[in-house]
Amino acid sequence: MNENTVFQNPQGINPQSPPYSTEIPPPASPSVPPPPPESSLFSRGTLIKGALGLIFLLIFSFLIFSVIGPRFFKQKPEKITLTYWGLWEDSRVMQAVFADFERENPNISVQYVKEDIKQYRNRLLTRIKNGTGADVFRFHNSWVPQLFDVLLPLSSDVISADAFRKQFYPVAQTDLIKNGAIYGIPLEIDTLSLFINTELFQAASLETPTTWEDFAKSARVLTVKDETGRIKTSGAALGTFDNITHAPDIVSLLFVQNGADIKNLLKTDQASSDALSFYASFASGEGNVWDQTLDPSILAFAKGNLAMYFGYSWDVFTIKAINPNLSFQIASVPHLPGRNMTIASYWAEGVSSKSKHQKEALLFMKFLAKKETQQKLFTEISKTRLFGEPYANKELKDLLKDNQFVYPFVSQADGAVSSFFSSDTFDDGLNSQMNAYLGNAVRSILGNTSPQSAVETLSSGVSQVLQQYEGTPQK
């Protein structure tokens, strides 16, 4: 074998046929696979079951959180702060009263703000209308027509009309109930009363006058003049306007007792002119008992130079501050036969119709209406001065019988009426404008204008002012 030949077939041996055919068979026809079955994450039945389960879960969750949950997990109520605008009392006094309310309603606190009386009404209206005002505020009884736009009617839950009539004096019912709705709760009542200088009356052996005829006689007996005719001691402060404290209220007293219609003086022109003429007579002619040169009447009385002065309960503090040793008594005002009435001037509390917390404010008003609240208020104020605000609740009237400084004012309250001729409200509105017209009427009579002519001018002015301020109550 050629050693250079590698793996040659041996001679004579035929190579074996390959074990498989070398022919390439024709390709078989491809078979088409069947379409795959439709597939989805959820079958139709599964979707329906899932939807039903979701609905059940939502209902179950609602029951847990809305019905069952609150029984076991009570949510803390939202903390609310009510802003309350007052005028006379310090915050320390008022907070002692509010503490009871806050204890009963732990989610409500009351922030008391003692406001300045000057321009108070204008400031009150401006702040309420721009959304930064008080939730609860104090207002004068003659202001209701000016405040209809911002006063919220009190619901029967606060106090019903029957309960209001039972608790408060008729004048408050007239002033604060309009078209069947109650617009405020009075915390005090005050009436125009007669202050008597005890020493001067005793020296002249005179009794306190109860009629206007006796009043006029006593005033002239008690008036002392020097050799020039100048008044040294006045018997009574009536007749002028600018130096008589509460002149608008005194003229109002004469109007209402004489049967004049304050809103329509021309309708009762004779009664109106007679009342103005009687008033001016005390500063007219040689028999005058008062004139324009004298001190303001409250100062003259405090100094002991005035025998009879018409005033309200708050005047006691001023008089005592000027002359702590002055001896005086307080009595009912003189009356015409069958006309036992006087003038009321007081302040009430109301709720802003713009308040964001009306529900809580009304709850607070319900607290203020309680006679226990008024009793505590009187007690707390009495710790800081001679006496508290005279009770507005007539059920508490007899508790003041032994208080010589307070009882005279509440003893007249059943016969008191209100007037928009009102002093010391500093409203720069209805009262101020009405008083300006009234002052002009008195001055014109002293300047020899006839009372009838003065009434005509005054009546025209009154009509103009009423048209400007009488608003529409909130529903």
SVG drawing of the C-alpha trace seen along z (x, -y; Angstrom):
<svg xmlns="http://www.w3.org/2000/svg" viewBox="-106 -144 110 152">
<polyline fill="none" stroke="black" stroke-width="0.4" points="0.0,0.0 1.2,-3.3 1.9,-4.8 1.1,-8.1 -2.4,-7.0 -4.7,-7.5 -7.9,-5.5 -8.2,-4.1 -11.0,-1.7 -9.6,1.8 -9.6,3.1 -12.6,5.2 -14.8,3.9 -17.7,1.8 -18.6,-1.0 -21.8,-0.6 -24.9,-2.5 -25.7,-5.3 -28.3,-4.3 -30.6,-7.0 -31.8,-8.2 -29.9,-11.1 -33.0,-12.3 -34.6,-15.3 -38.3,-14.7 -40.7,-17.4 -41.8,-19.7 -45.0,-18.6 -47.9,-21.0 -47.8,-23.0 -50.8,-22.3 -52.7,-25.4 -52.9,-25.5 -56.3,-26.1 -56.9,-29.6 -56.0,-30.0 -58.9,-30.3 -60.0,-33.8 -58.1,-34.8 -58.8,-37.6 -57.8,-38.4 -61.5,-38.4 -64.3,-36.5 -67.7,-38.2 -68.9,-36.3 -65.8,-37.4 -66.5,-41.0 -70.0,-40.9 -69.0,-39.2 -66.2,-41.8 -68.7,-44.7 -71.1,-43.3 -68.3,-42.8 -67.2,-46.4 -70.7,-47.7 -71.0,-45.6 -67.7,-46.9 -68.7,-50.5 -72.0,-50.0 -70.2,-48.2 -67.7,-51.0 -70.4,-53.7 -72.2,-51.8 -69.0,-51.5 -67.9,-55.1 -71.2,-56.9 -73.5,-54.9 -71.7,-52.5 -68.4,-54.3 -69.6,-57.6 -71.2,-55.5 -67.8,-54.2 -65.5,-57.0 -66.9,-60.5 -65.2,-63.2 -64.2,-66.4 -66.4,-69.3 -64.7,-72.2 -63.4,-75.0 -65.4,-78.2 -64.5,-81.7 -67.4,-84.2 -66.5,-87.9 -68.7,-90.0 -68.7,-93.8 -69.7,-95.6 -69.4,-99.2 -69.4,-99.7 -67.9,-96.7 -64.3,-95.6 -63.3,-92.2 -62.5,-90.8 -66.1,-91.3 -67.7,-89.9 -65.4,-86.9 -66.4,-85.9 -70.0,-85.7 -69.1,-84.0 -67.2,-81.3 -70.4,-79.5 -71.3,-79.4 -67.9,-78.2 -68.1,-75.5 -71.4,-74.3 -70.1,-74.6 -66.4,-73.6 -66.1,-74.0 -67.1,-77.7 -65.1,-80.5 -66.2,-84.2 -63.8,-87.0 -65.2,-90.2 -64.1,-93.5 -64.9,-96.7 -65.6,-99.3 -65.4,-103.1 -68.9,-104.6 -67.7,-107.4 -68.6,-106.6 -69.5,-103.1 -72.6,-102.7 -70.7,-103.6 -67.7,-101.4 -70.1,-98.5 -71.9,-98.7 -68.7,-99.1 -66.9,-96.2 -69.9,-93.9 -70.5,-94.6 -66.8,-94.0 -66.8,-90.7 -64.6,-91.7 -67.2,-92.6 -68.6,-91.1 -70.8,-88.0 -72.7,-89.4 -72.9,-93.1 -74.6,-95.7 -76.9,-98.3 -79.2,-101.1 -82.9,-100.4 -83.6,-103.3 -81.3,-101.9 -83.3,-98.9 -84.5,-100.7 -80.8,-101.6 -79.6,-98.0 -82.2,-95.9 -79.6,-95.1 -77.3,-93.4 -79.5,-92.1 -80.4,-88.4 -83.9,-87.5 -83.6,-85.2 -85.0,-81.8 -87.7,-80.4 -85.0,-78.1 -83.3,-81.2 -86.5,-82.6 -90.2,-82.4 -92.4,-85.5 -94.5,-84.4 -91.4,-84.0 -90.0,-87.3 -93.3,-89.1 -93.3,-87.3 -89.7,-88.2 -89.2,-91.7 -90.9,-95.1 -93.5,-96.3 -91.0,-98.9 -88.6,-96.1 -91.4,-94.3 -92.2,-97.3 -88.6,-98.1 -87.2,-94.7 -90.1,-92.7 -90.8,-93.6 -93.2,-91.7 -93.3,-89.0 -89.5,-88.4 -87.3,-89.2 -84.1,-91.1 -82.4,-91.5 -82.1,-90.6 -81.9,-93.4 -79.4,-92.9 -80.5,-96.1 -83.3,-98.7 -83.0,-102.4 -85.6,-105.1 -85.6,-108.9 -86.0,-109.7 -86.1,-112.8 -83.0,-113.5 -83.8,-115.6 -81.2,-117.5 -82.3,-116.5 -80.9,-119.4 -82.4,-122.1 -85.8,-120.5 -85.6,-120.1 -84.5,-123.7 -87.5,-124.8 -89.9,-122.3 -91.0,-120.9 -92.1,-117.5 -91.0,-115.7 -93.3,-116.8 -95.5,-114.2 -97.3,-116.5 -96.0,-119.0 -97.9,-121.8 -96.2,-121.0 -92.9,-120.6 -93.1,-124.1 -94.1,-125.7 -91.2,-124.0 -88.7,-124.9 -89.5,-128.6 -89.5,-128.5 -86.1,-126.8 -84.5,-129.1 -82.2,-131.7 -81.0,-134.8 -78.6,-137.6 -79.3,-141.3 -78.6,-141.4 -81.0,-138.6 -78.3,-136.1 -79.3,-132.6 -77.2,-131.3 -79.2,-128.2 -81.6,-126.7 -84.8,-125.0 -84.8,-122.8 -82.9,-122.3 -85.4,-122.8 -85.8,-125.3 -82.6,-125.4 -81.0,-122.7 -77.2,-122.9 -76.4,-122.9 -79.1,-120.5 -78.0,-116.9 -80.6,-114.6 -82.5,-117.5 -83.8,-115.4 -85.2,-112.8 -86.9,-115.4 -88.6,-117.0 -89.6,-113.5 -91.1,-112.9 -93.3,-116.0 -94.3,-115.0 -95.5,-111.5 -97.2,-112.6 -99.1,-115.3 -100.2,-112.9 -98.0,-114.0 -97.1,-111.6 -93.3,-111.8 -93.2,-110.3 -95.8,-112.7 -95.8,-115.8 -98.0,-117.8 -100.7,-115.1 -100.8,-116.2 -99.6,-119.8 -101.4,-121.3 -100.1,-118.7 -96.6,-119.1 -96.5,-122.9 -97.9,-122.9 -95.1,-120.6 -92.4,-122.6 -93.8,-125.9 -94.0,-124.4 -90.4,-123.2 -89.1,-126.6 -91.0,-128.5 -88.5,-127.4 -85.8,-129.5 -88.0,-132.4 -89.0,-135.8 -88.3,-137.1 -89.7,-133.9 -87.0,-131.7 -85.3,-129.1 -82.6,-128.2 -80.6,-129.9 -77.8,-129.3 -75.0,-130.7 -75.2,-127.9 -73.0,-124.9 -74.2,-121.6 -77.0,-120.4 -75.3,-117.3 -72.4,-119.4 -74.7,-122.0 -76.5,-119.2 -73.3,-117.5 -72.0,-120.9 -75.2,-121.4 -76.4,-124.3 -79.4,-122.6 -82.4,-121.3 -84.0,-119.0 -82.3,-117.1 -83.6,-114.6 -81.2,-111.7 -80.6,-107.9 -79.0,-105.4 -75.5,-105.9 -75.6,-109.5 -75.3,-108.4 -71.7,-107.4 -70.8,-110.7 -72.5,-112.7 -70.8,-110.6 -67.4,-111.0 -67.8,-114.8 -69.3,-115.1 -69.2,-111.9 -70.9,-113.7 -73.9,-115.1 -77.2,-114.0 -79.8,-113.2 -82.8,-111.0 -84.2,-109.5 -87.9,-109.6 -90.4,-109.0 -90.8,-111.8 -93.8,-114.1 -96.9,-113.1 -100.0,-114.5 -103.2,-113.0 -103.6,-109.5 -100.3,-109.7 -97.9,-107.7 -95.1,-107.2 -91.5,-108.0 -88.7,-107.5 -86.6,-104.4 -83.0,-104.4 -81.2,-101.1 -79.0,-98.7 -79.7,-95.3 -77.6,-92.5 -78.0,-91.2 -76.5,-88.7 -74.9,-89.8 -76.7,-88.4 -73.2,-88.3 -71.8,-86.1 -70.1,-82.9 -71.1,-81.3 -74.8,-82.0 -75.6,-78.7 -73.1,-79.3 -74.1,-82.9 -77.7,-82.1 -76.8,-79.5 -74.9,-82.3 -77.9,-84.6 -80.0,-81.9 -77.5,-81.9 -77.7,-85.7 -81.5,-85.6 -81.5,-83.5 -82.3,-85.4 -79.5,-83.6 -77.1,-85.2 -78.5,-88.7 -78.2,-88.1 -74.6,-87.1 -73.8,-90.0 -75.3,-92.4 -73.3,-90.8 -70.0,-90.9 -70.4,-94.5 -71.4,-95.5 -67.9,-94.3 -66.4,-97.1 -68.8,-100.0 -71.8,-101.1 -74.3,-98.9 -74.7,-96.8 -77.0,-97.4 -80.7,-97.5 -82.3,-94.2 -84.1,-94.0 -85.9,-90.9 -89.0,-92.1 -89.1,-88.9 -86.0,-90.2 -87.5,-93.6 -88.3,-92.9 -84.7,-91.9 -83.8,-95.5 -86.4,-97.0 -83.8,-97.7 -81.4,-99.4 -82.2,-103.2 -80.1,-103.9 -81.4,-101.2 -85.0,-100.5 -86.5,-103.9 -85.4,-103.2 -86.9,-99.8 -90.0,-100.9 -91.0,-103.1 -90.2,-100.6 -93.7,-99.2 -94.8,-102.6 -91.8,-103.5 -91.7,-104.2 -88.8,-104.8 -87.9,-107.8 -85.5,-108.5 -84.9,-111.9 -82.2,-110.2 -79.1,-111.6 -75.6,-110.0 -75.8,-107.4 -73.1,-109.2 -74.6,-107.4 -73.8,-110.0 -77.0,-108.9 -80.7,-108.9 -80.4,-110.1 -77.9,-112.8 -79.9,-114.2 -83.2,-114.1 -81.6,-115.8 -80.2,-118.5 -83.7,-119.3 -85.1,-119.3 -82.4,-121.6 -83.2,-124.1 -86.9,-124.0 -86.1,-124.8 -83.7,-127.6 -86.2,-129.1 -88.9,-129.3 -86.5,-131.0 -85.8,-133.4 -89.5,-134.3 -90.5,-131.9 -94.0,-130.6 -94.2,-127.1 -96.5,-126.1 -94.0,-127.3 -91.2,-125.4 -93.3,-122.2 -93.8,-122.5 -90.1,-122.8 -89.3,-120.0 -91.9,-117.7 -90.5,-118.2 -87.0,-117.3 -88.3,-114.2 -89.9,-112.9 -86.7,-113.3 -84.6,-111.5 -87.1,-108.6 -87.2,-108.1 -83.4,-107.9 -83.0,-105.3 -86.1,-103.2 -85.1,-99.9 -86.6,-96.5 -86.3,-93.7 -84.3,-90.6 -86.4,-87.5"/>
</svg>
